Amino acid sequence: MRPRKVCVCKQVSESEIIASIQNGANSIEEISKITLASTGCGTCRRSIQNILDRELKVGKIN
């Protein structure tokens, strides 16, 4: 199975976005600096925010 492209303009996959979050990115701006996602047309911004919210929630210790 091919990785899902979240940002078509810059060819950034969901796994690349998750990796940037795991390496400390905690905002769309930081993810964009690392991966270049959402630096083209910006259509993927909501998807990136959803991934960020999900991954930060998963990473929290109860």
PyMOL Python script that loads the backbone (N, CA, C, O; Angstrom):
from pymol import cmd

cmd.read_pdbstr("""\
ATOM      1  N   MET A   1       0.840  -1.174   0.000  1.00  0.00           N
ATOM      2  CA  MET A   1       0.000   0.000   0.000  1.00  0.00           C
ATOM      3  C   MET A   1       0.892   1.247   0.000  1.00  0.00           C
ATOM      4  O   MET A   1       1.837   1.350   0.782  1.00  0.00           O
ATOM      5  N   ARG A   2       0.577   2.174  -0.877  1.00  0.00           N
ATOM      6  CA  ARG A   2       1.342   3.415  -0.939  1.00  0.00           C
ATOM      7  C   ARG A   2       0.923   4.348   0.191  1.00  0.00           C
ATOM      8  O   ARG A   2      -0.238   4.359   0.600  1.00  0.00           O
ATOM      9  N   PRO A   3       1.878   5.131   0.691  1.00  0.00           N
ATOM     10  CA  PRO A   3       1.535   6.091   1.753  1.00  0.00           C
ATOM     11  C   PRO A   3       0.526   7.119   1.235  1.00  0.00           C
ATOM     12  O   PRO A   3       0.601   7.545   0.082  1.00  0.00           O
ATOM     13  N   ARG A   4      -0.400   7.507   2.077  1.00  0.00           N
ATOM     14  CA  ARG A   4      -1.402   8.509   1.709  1.00  0.00           C
ATOM     15  C   ARG A   4      -0.747   9.884   1.660  1.00  0.00           C
ATOM     16  O   ARG A   4      -0.112  10.317   2.621  1.00  0.00           O
ATOM     17  N   LYS A   5      -0.907  10.558   0.538  1.00  0.00           N
ATOM     18  CA  LYS A   5      -0.394  11.916   0.398  1.00  0.00           C
ATOM     19  C   LYS A   5      -1.393  12.889   1.007  1.00  0.00           C
ATOM     20  O   LYS A   5      -2.540  12.974   0.568  1.00  0.00           O
ATOM     21  N   VAL A   6      -0.958  13.604   2.001  1.00  0.00           N
ATOM     22  CA  VAL A   6      -1.804  14.612   2.634  1.00  0.00           C
ATOM     23  C   VAL A   6      -1.681  15.916   1.860  1.00  0.00           C
ATOM     24  O   VAL A   6      -2.677  16.598   1.618  1.00  0.00           O
ATOM     25  N   CYS A   7      -0.463  16.257   1.476  1.00  0.00           N
ATOM     26  CA  CYS A   7      -0.188  17.473   0.712  1.00  0.00           C
ATOM     27  C   CYS A   7       0.223  17.066  -0.699  1.00  0.00           C
ATOM     28  O   CYS A   7       1.340  16.599  -0.926  1.00  0.00           O
ATOM     29  N   VAL A   8      -0.690  17.249  -1.633  1.00  0.00           N
ATOM     30  CA  VAL A   8      -0.429  16.859  -3.017  1.00  0.00           C
ATOM     31  C   VAL A   8       0.578  17.813  -3.662  1.00  0.00           C
ATOM     32  O   VAL A   8       1.425  17.378  -4.442  1.00  0.00           O
ATOM     33  N   CYS A   9       0.495  19.094  -3.349  1.00  0.00           N
ATOM     34  CA  CYS A   9       1.399  20.087  -3.957  1.00  0.00           C
ATOM     35  C   CYS A   9       2.866  19.758  -3.694  1.00  0.00           C
ATOM     36  O   CYS A   9       3.701  19.841  -4.595  1.00  0.00           O
ATOM     37  N   LYS A  10       3.169  19.385  -2.462  1.00  0.00           N
ATOM     38  CA  LYS A  10       4.554  19.128  -2.050  1.00  0.00           C
ATOM     39  C   LYS A  10       4.848  17.642  -1.865  1.00  0.00           C
ATOM     40  O   LYS A  10       5.939  17.271  -1.432  1.00  0.00           O
ATOM     41  N   GLN A  11       3.865  16.785  -2.198  1.00  0.00           N
ATOM     42  CA  GLN A  11       4.035  15.329  -2.125  1.00  0.00           C
ATOM     43  C   GLN A  11       4.455  14.857  -0.729  1.00  0.00           C
ATOM     44  O   GLN A  11       5.389  14.068  -0.585  1.00  0.00           O
ATOM     45  N   VAL A  12       3.756  15.349   0.292  1.00  0.00           N
ATOM     46  CA  VAL A  12       4.065  14.992   1.677  1.00  0.00           C
ATOM     47  C   VAL A  12       3.050  13.957   2.155  1.00  0.00           C
ATOM     48  O   VAL A  12       1.839  14.154   2.049  1.00  0.00           O
ATOM     49  N   SER A  13       3.567  12.859   2.680  1.00  0.00           N
ATOM     50  CA  SER A  13       2.701  11.772   3.139  1.00  0.00           C
ATOM     51  C   SER A  13       2.300  11.961   4.598  1.00  0.00           C
ATOM     52  O   SER A  13       2.907  12.733   5.341  1.00  0.00           O
ATOM     53  N   GLU A  14       1.265  11.235   4.978  1.00  0.00           N
ATOM     54  CA  GLU A  14       0.821  11.260   6.373  1.00  0.00           C
ATOM     55  C   GLU A  14       1.934  10.776   7.296  1.00  0.00           C
ATOM     56  O   GLU A  14       2.116  11.319   8.386  1.00  0.00           O
ATOM     57  N   SER A  15       2.677   9.764   6.871  1.00  0.00           N
ATOM     58  CA  SER A  15       3.757   9.247   7.724  1.00  0.00           C
ATOM     59  C   SER A  15       4.854  10.289   7.933  1.00  0.00           C
ATOM     60  O   SER A  15       5.467  10.322   9.000  1.00  0.00           O
ATOM     61  N   GLU A  16       5.113  11.136   6.945  1.00  0.00           N
ATOM     62  CA  GLU A  16       6.100  12.209   7.117  1.00  0.00           C
ATOM     63  C   GLU A  16       5.605  13.247   8.122  1.00  0.00           C
ATOM     64  O   GLU A  16       6.382  13.766   8.923  1.00  0.00           O
ATOM     65  N   ILE A  17       4.320  13.543   8.073  1.00  0.00           N
ATOM     66  CA  ILE A  17       3.744  14.495   9.019  1.00  0.00           C
ATOM     67  C   ILE A  17       3.792  13.923  10.430  1.00  0.00           C
ATOM     68  O   ILE A  17       4.150  14.626  11.375  1.00  0.00           O
ATOM     69  N   ILE A  18       3.435  12.656  10.576  1.00  0.00           N
ATOM     70  CA  ILE A  18       3.483  12.006  11.887  1.00  0.00           C
ATOM     71  C   ILE A  18       4.912  11.991  12.417  1.00  0.00           C
ATOM     72  O   ILE A  18       5.132  12.241  13.602  1.00  0.00           O
ATOM     73  N   ALA A  19       5.881  11.704  11.562  1.00  0.00           N
ATOM     74  CA  ALA A  19       7.283  11.691  11.987  1.00  0.00           C
ATOM     75  C   ALA A  19       7.707  13.072  12.490  1.00  0.00           C
ATOM     76  O   ALA A  19       8.429  13.173  13.482  1.00  0.00           O
ATOM     77  N   SER A  20       7.266  14.128  11.816  1.00  0.00           N
ATOM     78  CA  SER A  20       7.634  15.477  12.265  1.00  0.00           C
ATOM     79  C   SER A  20       7.034  15.776  13.638  1.00  0.00           C
ATOM     80  O   SER A  20       7.664  16.442  14.460  1.00  0.00           O
ATOM     81  N   ILE A  21       5.825  15.288  13.887  1.00  0.00           N
ATOM     82  CA  ILE A  21       5.185  15.477  15.195  1.00  0.00           C
ATOM     83  C   ILE A  21       5.938  14.688  16.263  1.00  0.00           C
ATOM     84  O   ILE A  21       6.180  15.190  17.360  1.00  0.00           O
ATOM     85  N   GLN A  22       6.300  13.470  15.939  1.00  0.00           N
ATOM     86  CA  GLN A  22       7.048  12.635  16.886  1.00  0.00           C
ATOM     87  C   GLN A  22       8.425  13.228  17.192  1.00  0.00           C
ATOM     88  O   GLN A  22       9.008  12.955  18.241  1.00  0.00           O
ATOM     89  N   ASN A  23       8.936  14.040  16.266  1.00  0.00           N
ATOM     90  CA  ASN A  23      10.227  14.690  16.471  1.00  0.00           C
ATOM     91  C   ASN A  23      10.089  16.088  17.066  1.00  0.00           C
ATOM     92  O   ASN A  23      11.053  16.853  17.086  1.00  0.00           O
ATOM     93  N   GLY A  24       8.882  16.426  17.554  1.00  0.00           N
ATOM     94  CA  GLY A  24       8.730  17.661  18.307  1.00  0.00           C
ATOM     95  C   GLY A  24       7.870  18.749  17.709  1.00  0.00           C
ATOM     96  O   GLY A  24       7.569  19.723  18.397  1.00  0.00           O
ATOM     97  N   ALA A  25       7.459  18.629  16.452  1.00  0.00           N
ATOM     98  CA  ALA A  25       6.597  19.660  15.868  1.00  0.00           C
ATOM     99  C   ALA A  25       5.246  19.624  16.572  1.00  0.00           C
ATOM    100  O   ALA A  25       4.656  18.556  16.736  1.00  0.00           O
ATOM    101  N   ASN A  26       4.755  20.794  16.990  1.00  0.00           N
ATOM    102  CA  ASN A  26       3.458  20.814  17.672  1.00  0.00           C
ATOM    103  C   ASN A  26       2.534  21.905  17.146  1.00  0.00           C
ATOM    104  O   ASN A  26       1.622  22.352  17.842  1.00  0.00           O
ATOM    105  N   SER A  27       2.785  22.329  15.901  1.00  0.00           N
ATOM    106  CA  SER A  27       1.898  23.285  15.238  1.00  0.00           C
ATOM    107  C   SER A  27       1.991  23.067  13.729  1.00  0.00           C
ATOM    108  O   SER A  27       2.941  22.462  13.232  1.00  0.00           O
ATOM    109  N   ILE A  28       0.993  23.569  13.017  1.00  0.00           N
ATOM    110  CA  ILE A  28       1.030  23.462  11.555  1.00  0.00           C
ATOM    111  C   ILE A  28       2.250  24.201  11.016  1.00  0.00           C
ATOM    112  O   ILE A  28       2.882  23.743  10.064  1.00  0.00           O
ATOM    113  N   GLU A  29       2.576  25.317  11.606  1.00  0.00           N
ATOM    114  CA  GLU A  29       3.721  26.096  11.140  1.00  0.00           C
ATOM    115  C   GLU A  29       5.019  25.295  11.259  1.00  0.00           C
ATOM    116  O   GLU A  29       5.843  25.304  10.345  1.00  0.00           O
ATOM    117  N   GLU A  30       5.197  24.607  12.382  1.00  0.00           N
ATOM    118  CA  GLU A  30       6.404  23.790  12.563  1.00  0.00           C
ATOM    119  C   GLU A  30       6.418  22.612  11.598  1.00  0.00           C
ATOM    120  O   GLU A  30       7.460  22.282  11.032  1.00  0.00           O
ATOM    121  N   ILE A  31       5.268  21.978  11.409  1.00  0.00           N
ATOM    122  CA  ILE A  31       5.180  20.872  10.450  1.00  0.00           C
ATOM    123  C   ILE A  31       5.523  21.374   9.053  1.00  0.00           C
ATOM    124  O   ILE A  31       6.231  20.695   8.309  1.00  0.00           O
ATOM    125  N   SER A  32       5.032  22.547   8.693  1.00  0.00           N
ATOM    126  CA  SER A  32       5.312  23.129   7.377  1.00  0.00           C
ATOM    127  C   SER A  32       6.797  23.419   7.184  1.00  0.00           C
ATOM    128  O   SER A  32       7.339  23.192   6.102  1.00  0.00           O
ATOM    129  N   LYS A  33       7.453  23.918   8.225  1.00  0.00           N
ATOM    130  CA  LYS A  33       8.893  24.190   8.135  1.00  0.00           C
ATOM    131  C   LYS A  33       9.684  22.916   7.900  1.00  0.00           C
ATOM    132  O   LYS A  33      10.656  22.910   7.145  1.00  0.00           O
ATOM    133  N   ILE A  34       9.267  21.837   8.546  1.00  0.00           N
ATOM    134  CA  ILE A  34       9.991  20.571   8.452  1.00  0.00           C
ATOM    135  C   ILE A  34       9.691  19.844   7.146  1.00  0.00           C
ATOM    136  O   ILE A  34      10.602  19.326   6.499  1.00  0.00           O
ATOM    137  N   THR A  35       8.404  19.803   6.750  1.00  0.00           N
ATOM    138  CA  THR A  35       7.995  18.955   5.621  1.00  0.00           C
ATOM    139  C   THR A  35       7.647  19.725   4.354  1.00  0.00           C
ATOM    140  O   THR A  35       7.576  19.132   3.277  1.00  0.00           O
ATOM    141  N   LEU A  36       7.431  21.022   4.457  1.00  0.00           N
ATOM    142  CA  LEU A  36       6.931  21.894   3.392  1.00  0.00           C
ATOM    143  C   LEU A  36       5.447  21.693   3.099  1.00  0.00           C
ATOM    144  O   LEU A  36       4.905  22.334   2.199  1.00  0.00           O
ATOM    145  N   ALA A  37       4.781  20.810   3.848  1.00  0.00           N
ATOM    146  CA  ALA A  37       3.336  20.626   3.675  1.00  0.00           C
ATOM    147  C   ALA A  37       2.614  21.930   3.975  1.00  0.00           C
ATOM    148  O   ALA A  37       3.014  22.674   4.870  1.00  0.00           O
ATOM    149  N   SER A  38       1.563  22.208   3.237  1.00  0.00           N
ATOM    150  CA  SER A  38       0.721  23.395   3.397  1.00  0.00           C
ATOM    151  C   SER A  38       1.434  24.685   3.000  1.00  0.00           C
ATOM    152  O   SER A  38       1.030  25.773   3.411  1.00  0.00           O
ATOM    153  N   THR A  39       2.492  24.563   2.201  1.00  0.00           N
ATOM    154  CA  THR A  39       3.171  25.769   1.714  1.00  0.00           C
ATOM    155  C   THR A  39       2.838  26.042   0.252  1.00  0.00           C
ATOM    156  O   THR A  39       3.353  26.989  -0.342  1.00  0.00           O
ATOM    157  N   GLY A  40       1.974  25.207  -0.326  1.00  0.00           N
ATOM    158  CA  GLY A  40       1.507  25.415  -1.698  1.00  0.00           C
ATOM    159  C   GLY A  40       0.146  26.088  -1.652  1.00  0.00           C
ATOM    160  O   GLY A  40       0.031  27.256  -1.280  1.00  0.00           O
ATOM    161  N   CYS A  41      -0.881  25.346  -2.032  1.00  0.00           N
ATOM    162  CA  CYS A  41      -2.233  25.913  -2.106  1.00  0.00           C
ATOM    163  C   CYS A  41      -2.912  26.021  -0.746  1.00  0.00           C
ATOM    164  O   CYS A  41      -3.828  26.827  -0.584  1.00  0.00           O
ATOM    165  N   GLY A  42      -2.483  25.223   0.239  1.00  0.00           N
ATOM    166  CA  GLY A  42      -3.048  25.288   1.583  1.00  0.00           C
ATOM    167  C   GLY A  42      -4.284  24.446   1.810  1.00  0.00           C
ATOM    168  O   GLY A  42      -4.835  24.447   2.911  1.00  0.00           O
ATOM    169  N   THR A  43      -4.731  23.729   0.797  1.00  0.00           N
ATOM    170  CA  THR A  43      -5.926  22.896   0.936  1.00  0.00           C
ATOM    171  C   THR A  43      -5.765  21.826   2.009  1.00  0.00           C
ATOM    172  O   THR A  43      -6.751  21.422   2.627  1.00  0.00           O
ATOM    173  N   CYS A  44      -4.557  21.368   2.238  1.00  0.00           N
ATOM    174  CA  CYS A  44      -4.301  20.276   3.180  1.00  0.00           C
ATOM    175  C   CYS A  44      -4.236  20.735   4.635  1.00  0.00           C
ATOM    176  O   CYS A  44      -4.097  19.906   5.535  1.00  0.00           O
ATOM    177  N   ARG A  45      -4.332  22.005   4.872  1.00  0.00           N
ATOM    178  CA  ARG A  45      -4.155  22.550   6.225  1.00  0.00           C
ATOM    179  C   ARG A  45      -5.088  21.889   7.249  1.00  0.00           C
ATOM    180  O   ARG A  45      -4.655  21.558   8.352  1.00  0.00           O
ATOM    181  N   ARG A  46      -6.338  21.701   6.897  1.00  0.00           N
ATOM    182  CA  ARG A  46      -7.291  21.075   7.828  1.00  0.00           C
ATOM    183  C   ARG A  46      -6.899  19.626   8.108  1.00  0.00           C
ATOM    184  O   ARG A  46      -6.978  19.175   9.250  1.00  0.00           O
ATOM    185  N   SER A  47      -6.478  18.896   7.076  1.00  0.00           N
ATOM    186  CA  SER A  47      -6.047  17.503   7.270  1.00  0.00           C
ATOM    187  C   SER A  47      -4.835  17.439   8.183  1.00  0.00           C
ATOM    188  O   SER A  47      -4.746  16.563   9.043  1.00  0.00           O
ATOM    189  N   ILE A  48      -3.899  18.365   7.997  1.00  0.00           N
ATOM    190  CA  ILE A  48      -2.710  18.401   8.848  1.00  0.00           C
ATOM    191  C   ILE A  48      -3.112  18.689  10.292  1.00  0.00           C
ATOM    192  O   ILE A  48      -2.587  18.069  11.218  1.00  0.00           O
ATOM    193  N   GLN A  49      -4.036  19.619  10.488  1.00  0.00           N
ATOM    194  CA  GLN A  49      -4.500  19.938  11.843  1.00  0.00           C
ATOM    195  C   GLN A  49      -5.159  18.727  12.487  1.00  0.00           C
ATOM    196  O   GLN A  49      -4.958  18.467  13.673  1.00  0.00           O
ATOM    197  N   ASN A  50      -5.947  17.982  11.710  1.00  0.00           N
ATOM    198  CA  ASN A  50      -6.592  16.777  12.242  1.00  0.00           C
ATOM    199  C   ASN A  50      -5.562  15.734  12.657  1.00  0.00           C
ATOM    200  O   ASN A  50      -5.700  15.110  13.709  1.00  0.00           O
ATOM    201  N   ILE A  51      -4.535  15.544  11.839  1.00  0.00           N
ATOM    202  CA  ILE A  51      -3.465  14.593  12.172  1.00  0.00           C
ATOM    203  C   ILE A  51      -2.734  15.064  13.421  1.00  0.00           C
ATOM    204  O   ILE A  51      -2.462  14.268  14.319  1.00  0.00           O
ATOM    205  N   LEU A  52      -2.416  16.346  13.483  1.00  0.00           N
ATOM    206  CA  LEU A  52      -1.723  16.914  14.637  1.00  0.00           C
ATOM    207  C   LEU A  52      -2.541  16.708  15.912  1.00  0.00           C
ATOM    208  O   LEU A  52      -2.013  16.253  16.927  1.00  0.00           O
ATOM    209  N   ASP A  53      -3.816  17.041  15.858  1.00  0.00           N
ATOM    210  CA  ASP A  53      -4.681  16.868  17.034  1.00  0.00           C
ATOM    211  C   ASP A  53      -4.714  15.410  17.469  1.00  0.00           C
ATOM    212  O   ASP A  53      -4.598  15.109  18.657  1.00  0.00           O
ATOM    213  N   ARG A  54      -4.872  14.513  16.515  1.00  0.00           N
ATOM    214  CA  ARG A  54      -4.943  13.081  16.825  1.00  0.00           C
ATOM    215  C   ARG A  54      -3.641  12.593  17.444  1.00  0.00           C
ATOM    216  O   ARG A  54      -3.660  11.892  18.456  1.00  0.00           O
ATOM    217  N   GLU A  55      -2.516  12.957  16.847  1.00  0.00           N
ATOM    218  CA  GLU A  55      -1.217  12.470  17.322  1.00  0.00           C
ATOM    219  C   GLU A  55      -0.851  13.055  18.683  1.00  0.00           C
ATOM    220  O   GLU A  55      -0.273  12.358  19.517  1.00  0.00           O
ATOM    221  N   LEU A  56      -1.175  14.310  18.915  1.00  0.00           N
ATOM    222  CA  LEU A  56      -0.885  14.902  20.220  1.00  0.00           C
ATOM    223  C   LEU A  56      -1.764  14.280  21.294  1.00  0.00           C
ATOM    224  O   LEU A  56      -1.321  14.100  22.429  1.00  0.00           O
ATOM    225  N   LYS A  57      -3.003  13.950  20.948  1.00  0.00           N
ATOM    226  CA  LYS A  57      -3.898  13.287  21.900  1.00  0.00           C
ATOM    227  C   LYS A  57      -3.400  11.882  22.209  1.00  0.00           C
ATOM    228  O   LYS A  57      -3.414  11.463  23.366  1.00  0.00           O
ATOM    229  N   VAL A  58      -2.965  11.158  21.200  1.00  0.00           N
ATOM    230  CA  VAL A  58      -2.452   9.795  21.377  1.00  0.00           C
ATOM    231  C   VAL A  58      -1.209   9.809  22.253  1.00  0.00           C
ATOM    232  O   VAL A  58      -0.999   8.893  23.048  1.00  0.00           O
ATOM    233  N   GLY A  59      -0.386  10.840  22.115  1.00  0.00           N
ATOM    234  CA  GLY A  59       0.870  10.915  22.846  1.00  0.00           C
ATOM    235  C   GLY A  59       0.742  11.321  24.303  1.00  0.00           C
ATOM    236  O   GLY A  59       1.713  11.231  25.055  1.00  0.00           O
ATOM    237  N   LYS A  60      -0.448  11.772  24.719  1.00  0.00           N
ATOM    238  CA  LYS A  60      -0.630  12.209  26.108  1.00  0.00           C
ATOM    239  C   LYS A  60      -0.659  11.022  27.047  1.00  0.00           C
ATOM    240  O   LYS A  60      -1.220   9.972  26.735  1.00  0.00           O
ATOM    241  N   ILE A  61      -0.050  11.208  28.189  1.00  0.00           N
ATOM    242  CA  ILE A  61      -0.052  10.181  29.234  1.00  0.00           C
ATOM    243  C   ILE A  61      -1.155  10.529  30.218  1.00  0.00           C
ATOM    244  O   ILE A  61      -1.219  11.655  30.713  1.00  0.00           O
ATOM    245  N   ASN A  62      -2.014   9.575  30.501  1.00  0.00           N
ATOM    246  CA  ASN A  62      -3.133   9.816  31.427  1.00  0.00           C
ATOM    247  C   ASN A  62      -2.683   9.794  32.860  1.00  0.00           C
ATOM    248  O   ASN A  62      -3.496   9.978  33.765  1.00  0.00           O
TER     249      ASN A  62
END
""", "prot")
cmd.dss("prot")
cmd.show_as("cartoon", "prot")
cmd.util.cbc("prot")
cmd.orient("prot")
